[in-house]
Amino acid sequence: MILYTVTGKPGSEGYLDIAKSGDLTGKNIYVNMTNRCPCSCVFCLRHTKEQCESNTLWLKEGEPSVEAVLAEFEKYDLSVIGEVVFCGFGEPTERLYDVCAVIDSLKKTYPDLKVRINTVGLANRIYEEDVTKEFEGRFDTVSISLNAPTAEEFYELTRSRYGIESYEAIKDFAVKVKRYVPNVVMSVVDEVMPPEKIEICRQICEQLGVTLRVRPFERY
């Protein structure tokens, strides 16, 4: 699926192809543009959740072109939705410039469109330069997966290809991107870590000047 919605209660969400989701009023549209990711998180749904062959987020036919993504969007009235969220099974910033091209095109028709990106926060490492300026005027919210209170635990959980230095890299990314985006959030997953570690993460976010979001653990 390229475009989908999320259904169900927090912690037991399901993914539904947008073509089957009915009235889109108030719903978020999620955009799945890549399978690639610099991390291999131990709790990632890619490893922990079986998906129906007819309803999987895995892009079996490869990455869709910008034109293909826009062609899917053209079928729907985006003026009634909540927000567009770049997410999916892969890391969206692996295709940052294509994501930006999609947003720029959509905002020509819907200038007030709300846009969020859920990211591991390693874009500057992926491109080996500071790309946070690209987020300006395009994203209303950047949600970064913090995942752990220490660099060692972060690396153990995420198995990032950039090594243990990834933890400082995502914090640096958060500080830099908040210059260009009004709402920057860092998230942890409930039940993956105990409350005392979540509190440490909250303190880290306060020091960085961003908000902590505790996401429910998805079991199924």
Summary of the structure (lengths in Angstrom):
residues: 220
radius of gyration: 16.8
end to end distance: 18.9
largest distance: 46.5
contacts: 676
relative contact order: 0.14
helix: 39%
strand: 18%
